[in-house]
Amino acid sequence: MLKVWGRCSSFNVQKVLWLVGELGLPHEHLLAGGSFGGLDEPDFRALNPHGRVPVIEDDDVVVWESHTILRYLAAQYGRGSFWADDPGMRARVEGWMDWSQTTLQPDFLNGVFWGYYRTPEAQRDWPAIRQRFARCTDHLRLLDGILQDQPFLTGDRLSLADIPAGTSLYRYFELDIDRPELPNVNAWYERLQQRPAYREHVMIPFPELAFPTDPGDRRPHACSIHRVQAGMRARWSAAFSQQRSAAPTCSCQAAPSTRGPMAADRSR
Ligand SMILES: N[C@@H](CCC(=O)N[C@@H](CS)C(=O)NCC(=O)O)C(=O)O
């Protein structure tokens, strides 16, 4: 059976699990990385020499790098839906995948999400965070234009093009910030939220990823926690817009996962 390695809270793992869900592939999910650890163990390094999640094992095929995994799964199991044999059609899709990884992701995930949410207050570089946020707005405005005439990034159907960028949307919309008016991006996000695989694998609350507020802070894992820390969201809002707004709470379903041997060892 297909094995997927990686913690539920990992953005790159979420992309892979979303596609696995869309394709309805039976799989075993092995929690690794973050406080589950295991990435430096020789057995894991034999799978992925650079020690990162996600990794998949499909019988004797091992694949690492989230976008390579997406392409592998689409080619192997998604012909006619997520994979086109025509190189021109594939290139249209893959352009958006690469754009997400090299343009949107650095500004949103590294610049804003890490810069603010995963950085202790005293160390935050606000000019840099605001600059990255402005760039995210430009990127999302570009998508808003693309989505004006079509429901998904490359046309009428969800494709691999939507997966990397679409995975950023949950965090983008969960952070309590003053977002620009982007009606087509909003509608796209609503469409994605209607998909069970997106709700199950991407809409995962992320408090375990926040900077620790005190040294003894032991945050539950995304794989078992389903409440957003309201206070954190309010602080983000205040810092960004100087306005404190009511912080909503969220109670998502537990992310179902088959806990593997490494998870059992590491999560104690
Ligand atoms: N370019 C790689 C990045 C992989 C990566 O950095 N993964 C992170 C999680 S998103 C990781 O393994 N971090 C170490 C950890 O979780 O302990 C990919 O797209 O798969």
The ligand as a Tripos MOL2 file, in Angstrom:
@<TRIPOS>MOLECULE
LIG
   20    19     1     0     0
SMALL
NO_CHARGES

@<TRIPOS>ATOM
      1 N1         10.9880   21.4880   -1.1330 N.3       1 LIG1
      2 C1         10.5720   20.4750   -0.2040 C.3       1 LIG1
      3 C2         10.5130   21.0880    1.1810 C.3       1 LIG1
      4 C3         10.3650   20.0120    2.2450 C.3       1 LIG1
      5 C4         10.3530   20.6270    3.6290 C.2       1 LIG1
      6 O1         11.0670   21.6010    3.9260 O.2       1 LIG1
      7 N2          9.5500   20.0340    4.4980 N.am      1 LIG1
      8 C5          9.4410   20.5270    5.8430 C.3       1 LIG1
      9 C6          7.9890   20.4740    6.2900 C.3       1 LIG1
     10 S1          6.9590   21.5450    5.3010 S.3       1 LIG1
     11 C7         10.2300   19.6220    6.7870 C.2       1 LIG1
     12 O2         10.5000   18.4730    6.4990 O.2       1 LIG1
     13 N3         10.6030   20.1900    7.9300 N.am      1 LIG1
     14 C8         11.2650   19.4710    8.9630 C.3       1 LIG1
     15 C9         10.3070   18.8980    9.9490 C.2       1 LIG1
     16 O3          9.0970   18.8560    9.7190 O.co2     1 LIG1
     17 O4         10.8000   18.4340   11.0050 O.co2     1 LIG1
     18 C10         9.2090   19.9120   -0.6260 C.2       1 LIG1
     19 O5          8.4620   20.6480   -1.3070 O.co2     1 LIG1
     20 O6          8.8990   18.7580   -0.3170 O.co2     1 LIG1
@<TRIPOS>BOND
     1     1     2 1
     2     2     3 1
     3     2    18 1
     4     3     4 1
     5     4     5 1
     6     5     6 2
     7     5     7 1
     8     7     8 1
     9     8     9 1
    10     8    11 1
    11     9    10 1
    12    11    12 2
    13    11    13 1
    14    13    14 1
    15    14    15 1
    16    15    16 2
    17    15    17 1
    18    18    19 2
    19    18    20 1
@<TRIPOS>SUBSTRUCTURE
     1 LIG1         1 GROUP 0 **** ****
